[in-house]
Amino acid sequence: MSEYQRYEFMTIDRPLTRTQLDVVNKLSSHIEASATHALIEYHHGDFKHDPIDVLHKYFDGFLYWANWGSPKFALRFPHGVLPADIVGDYEFDDTITFTRHKDYDILDIHFSEMEGPDEWIEYELGSLIPIRDELMQGDLRSLYIVWLAGQHMMANEDNDDEEAPPVPPAFGKLTDAQRALAVLLQLSKDLLVAAAQHSSKAAPTPADDFTAWVELLPQNRRSEYLVRLAQNEPGLSRLLVKDLRELGLGKTKATPPSGERVPYSTLFAESRAVNAKRERERLKQERVARERHLQDIQAHRDTYWRQVDIATGRGTGVGYNEALRLLIDLRDAADQFKETQEFQDRFGAWIRSYLRRPALIKRLEDHKFPVPEA
């Protein structure tokens, strides 16, 4: 397989200026960039710049993946919008870091040791970027997904030494972006289902009364916000909403995460039980569907025998394969309804017309049909 690497950047709060776009376009000869999006693809060679530094200077979201794995996903936030300790419960072997700068804060998720999936999957930043808004709204389900992926990658089903983070509310109803993150990090659906079993329903969100809460802002703070608004400061509305909610709802600091803390070993064991149950249900559904199919065959066996003749009459490999499939169904239906002798008699009469077709005969013999000598 040839080498393939993809670097993707996006802006959300505001587009790049003309000057910024000119600089971005010079980052690589492989780049395709606009005021809101940049894409760099390599089939050989590598990006010569630190993508996190590029994110910090120009963009709000970044995604990297290669055909051998090593996915990276990072987001830029206006400084102070997210609590400083937001990843405290979710840190795992430096897989996820949160770095605060004077202007922006960077959430960096990187799995350099993760191998690529067995099948080709094209990941797109657009499917993941809503996580940025979700985190600013206080939705931590994506961070829990990252923690699960880290534990899964390291095969920590026997490691209970570290306290697990709380399972976030509504984990059984992930957003499209959160499901896309789980796909990027190769988390099994069974593990997600196991975690969801320990998740509570989302608590109702109090209604925002910004009109009343603005009156709670000191006059100097109102003036400061107006000046910053005039300067077109990115993410200012997020900071204002955060301040107003803290005033109006009496929140002076981030609410400590709550929820059941379940060791990964427990989740891993439960995911295997989920898989076993799903497999039993699948087999049951297949069995019921097969029984219904055989009932239909038995009820309309004359029609199916005519289809056998039509398929065989084509004299082609495709036709013989179709005839074989129909004959297997007819035989199974006869066995199901205890009419095996009737099938054998009819098959014996039918096959005599086709004994000089070796390709057909071989297929039948390979599937244990009693073929008489020519």
N, C-alpha and C positions, 0 to 999 in steps of 0.2 A: 504494500500500500504506500502511495506517495505521501509526502509530508503535507500537512495542511494546518495553518494557524489562522485564527480569526480574532481581531480586536475590534470592538464596537463601542462607540461612545454616543451619548445623547444629552441634550440640554432639555430642561423642563421649565425652570423658573423664568428664563429669558434667553433669547437667541444670542449667538455670537455676534460681536460687532464685525465690521469689515476688516479691521486691523487684526482682531483675534482669528478670524477665518483665514486670513493670509498666512498667519503664523502656523496654524493647524495644517494647512495644505502643504507646508514645507517639512512636516514631520516625517513623511515617508513618500517615496515615489509610487507606492502601492495604494495610496489613500484616495478615497472618494468622500468628499466632505461638503456639507451644506451648513447653514447657520444653526441647524438643530441636530445634526447627525453626522457621524464620521465612521467609516468602515475601512478596515485595513485587512487584507488577506495575503497570506504568504504560502507559496508552495515550495519555497526554499528561502533561506535567509531568515531574518528576525527583525523585530521592531527595535530600534536603537535607543529608545527613550523609556523612562520609567512610566508605565501607564497610569500609576496612581498619582504621580506628579502632574501628568497631563490632565487627569480627572480633576485634581485640585484646582488647577489654573483655569480650566475652560468648560468643564462639563458637570453634569449632575448624576450620570450613571455610566458604568463601564462593565463590559462583559468580555471575557477571554475564554476561548476553548480551542483545543487542538484535537486532531484525530487520535492522538495517543492518550488524551485525557487532560489532567491538570487544570480543571476549570477555575476561573476567578470571577467574582462578582463584587462590585464595589459601588457605593453610593456616596454622594456629597450632600451635606445638609447645611443650611444656614447655621452659623455658630450659636449654640445655646438652645436650639429647638429640641434636641434630644437630651435626656438626662445623662450626666457624665458617666454614670455606672450602668448604662443600659445593657451592656454585654456581660456584666459581672457574673450572672448565673449561667451564662452560655459559653464562656471561654473554654476552649478545648485544644490544648497543644498548639496554641497560637493560630488556630484555624480561622478565628474571627477576632478582629481587633477594631477598636474604636479610638481614633486619634483626634484630639481637639486642637484646632488652630485658631488664630485670632479672627480670621474671616469665615472659614468653613470648618466643618467637622467631617471626617471620613470614616465610614464603616467599610471595612475590607474583609471579604470572605474568600479564602483561597484554600484549595485542596490540591496542592502540588503533587502529592503522592497518589492521587486517585487515577486509576486507569480508565481509558475510554470504554464506552459500552460496546457490546458485541456487534450491534447493528449501527448503521450510520444514522445519526440524528443531528439535524441542524437546529441549533439553539439561537434564539433571537432575544436581544435586549428588550425589545418592545413588550414581550410577554412577561418580563420580570420587573420592569420599571415601576409598576403600581405599588410594589413593596415599599418604595420610598415614602409614598403618601401614607400607606398603612402604618408604617413605623412612627411617622409623625402624629398619627392619630392614636398611638398607644397600643397598636396591635402587634403583639410579640410572637405570633405563631410562626413567622418566617425564621426567627432566631431559634426557636425550638426545633424546627426542621434541620437547621444547620447543626445543632447539637446532636440530633439523632444520626445525621449523616456521618459526623465525626466518629461517633461511637461504633457505627456500623462498619465504617472503613477499617477501623482498628480491630474489628472483631472482638469487642469488649463484652461479650455476653457473660463472661465470668468475673467482670470487674465491678465491684460494688464499693470500692474504696472512696470514690468521690461522690458527694451528694448530688443527686440529679436535680435539674431545674424543675420548677413546677410546670405541669402540663397546662398550657393556656386555655382559657375558655373557648368554646366553639371550635375545637380542633377537629371535630367531625365534619365541619362544613368549611373546608378550606376555600380560599378564593382561587380564581384562575391563576393568578400570579404565584401564589403559594404552591399550587400544584405543579406549575412550571419549574419552580425552584426544586421541588422534590424530584422531578424528572432529571434536571441538570445534575443533581447530587446522587442520582441513581438509588433513591430510596424505594423500597418495595411498598406496594399498596398495603400489604399485610401488616407491615410495621406501623404504617400510618393509622390503620384501623385499630391496632392494638393500643396505640397511644390515645386515640379518640375515645376508647372505652373508659378512660380515666379523666376525661375532660367534662367540665360543667358547661351549662348553657351560658351564653354571653349575657352579662348583666345589662339591664336597660340603661341607655345613656341619657343622663339628665339633659333637658332642653337648654340650649344656650340662649341667654338673655343679654346679648351684647349691648343693647340700648341702655339697659340699667347698669351693666357692669362698667361701661365707659365712664359713668359718673363717679366710679370708685377710683379711677386713675388720678393720681396727683396732677396738678396743673403742669408742673415741670415735665412730667412724663408724657403728657399729651403733646406738649410743644416739641419735645424731642422726637416723638413719633412723626409729627408733621414734617419736621425738617428732614428726617430720614426718608420719608415718603417722597418729598420733593427731589431728593437725590437718587430716587429710583433704586433703593437698596433691595437686592434680591432676597426673597423669603421673609420680608418684613411682616407680611400679613400673618404668617405662621407664628412669628414671635409675639405679635400683638394678641393673637388668639390665645396663646399660651399664658401670657400675662393676665388677660381678662379672666380666663378660667380659674387661674390660681386665686385671683381676687374674689370672683363671684362664687366659686365653689369652696373657698377656704383651703385650697391646696397650696401649701408653701413648698412642698417637695414632692418628688415622684412617689406614687403609691407603691409600697413594696409588693412584689409579685406574689400572688396567692394561687393556690391550686395544689393538687396532689403531686407529691414528688415520688416518682416511680423509678426504681433502678433500671438501668438498661437491660440487665439480665432478665428481669421480669418481663419487660416489653418484648425481648427477643423470644422468650419461651411462649408468650401469648401470641406473638406473630406466627409462630409455627402451628399453634392450635387453630388460628384463624385460617391459615393456608390449608390445613387438613380438613377443616369444616367446609371451606369453599370447594375443595376438590371432591368431597363427598357429595355436595350439592350438584356440582357439575356432572359427575357420573350418574347421579339419579336423574337429572334432566335429560341426559343423553339416553339413558335406558328407557325413560318414558317416551321420548321422541321416537326411539327405535321401535318400541312396541306399537306405537300408533302407525308408524310407517309399515310395519309388517301386517297389521290389521288391514290397511288399505290395499296392500299387495294381495293378500289372501282374498279379499272381497272382489278384486278386479283382476284376478290372475290371468284370465283370457286376454285382457288388454296387454298385460305385461309380456305374455308369450308372443303376442304379435310384435311388440317392440323388440323382442329378442330376434325375431326373424328379420325385421327391417335392419337392425344394426349389423347382424351377421351378413346380410345380403350386400352390404357395401363392399365387402372383401378387402377392407383396410385394417391396419393396426388399431386405429381409433375406433372403428366399428366393432372389432373383436373385443376391445377393452370394455366398451359399453355393453355388449352382449354378456360378457363375463360378470360385470357388476349386476346386471339384471338377474342373471341366473343365480348368483349368490343370494340376492334378496329373495328370490322365489324359493330357493332351498331353505333358507332360514325361516321364512314364513310357514312353509310346510312343516318344518320341525317344531315350530312354536305351537301350531294347531294340530299336531299329531296326524299329519297327512303326508308323512315322508314317503310311503309306498306309492301314493298317487303321483307325487313329483317324480320319483325314480322311473315310473312307467312312462310318464309323458316325456321325460328327458331322454330315455332310451329310444323312444320312437323318433324324437326330434333330431338327435345327433346323427342318425344314420344317413341323413342327407348331406352331412358336412364332414364325413370321415376323411375326405381327400384334401382337407385344408389343414396342413401341418401347423401353421402359426396359431390357428384357433385351438387345435387339439392340444398343443403344448400348454397353452394358457389354462385349459380346462384340467389337464392332468396335474399341473402345478398346484391347483386348488382342490385336488382330491375328488374330482368328478369321475364317476365310473364310465370310462370310454371303452367301448368294445373294439376289437381288432377289425381293421378294414377288410 
